[in-house]
Amino acid sequence: MHAIDGPGSQNGKFTEGNPAVGQDATMVTADWLNDIQANLLAVLTEAGIPATKGRAADLLDAIKAVSGGVQGGGGGNVPTTRKITGAGLATVDGNGDLSADRTLTVKRSTADEIIAGQADNSAITPLGLRQAAAAGLTDDGYAVLPGGLIIQWGSVRGNFSEGANYKAFAKAFPNACFSVQLTVANPTADRSSDIWPQLVDRGPAGFTAMFQRGGGSNNSIAGFDFLAIGF
């Protein structure tokens, strides 16, 4: 399509002419009219609407058909018939069509989910990982590592003589306890307290420690610390 360029036109515009200065009115040429008609018919052809003589709605219907399912401005028009679908950990609100604003969401793992290690539909964040690690950071606590390994620690205090003592873990190992390391507590640095711990047995829920006396005059200890590893 082109701007009018027939006799009497000025800079692509129509004029009424000016007889006083010998300027003719713009002549509408067949070339220009045919060009306009071809462009209008191209819209109808694109929309699949036949040109009907005397029907004033042909062009309007064609424009509606061509622009239907498209919204936006400038060169960023997006067909609203298209959809955004979630994949992996991302989900989309609504049905995902672009007739409205849509929000992509990635679910955050909770501390309990991170500790359990079972969920496969959420993302671990630094905050979530920190909260999961802090869940067992107490005197009798534990830490769950990626892969399921669990480290537990704790202290037992009191007045213990020779004999066996059972200690339950703060968190039972789901499967097995691999190792328990014992350390006798002697807070007063008593040189006569000649007692040491021995591990009798260990299990997912706890362990039994046996205190043996080596002949010192003090037949008691103030307790022990332990470090246990399992999964």
Number of C-alpha atoms within 10 A of each C-alpha: 12 10 13 21 18 18 15 19 20 12 9 12 12 18 16 12 14 11 9 7 7 8 14 15 16 18 16 15 12 10 13 17 13 12 14 16 12 12 12 16 18 14 19 20 13 12 18 12 15 11 15 9 7 7 8 9 11 19 18 11 15 23 15 11 17 14 13 12 15 17 14 10 8 6 6 9 12 14 16 16 12 13 14 15 13 14 8 9 14 15 16 17 14 11 11 20 17 18 16 9 9 15 13 13 12 15 12 15 21 19 20 13 16 22 22 12 15 9 12 10 12 16 16 14 14 9 13 19 16 11 16 22 17 14 16 17 13 11 11 16 17 23 20 20 15 10 8 16 12 22 19 24 21 17 17 16 11 11 10 17 18 16 11 15 16 13 15 13 19 17 17 17 22 12 12 15 21 14 15 20 13 16 14 18 18 16 9 8 8 10 10 13 19 17 21 19 22 15 16 13 13 19 18 17 16 18 19 17 20 16 23 17 18 14 11 12 11 15 18 21 24 16 19 20 15 16 15 21 18 20 17
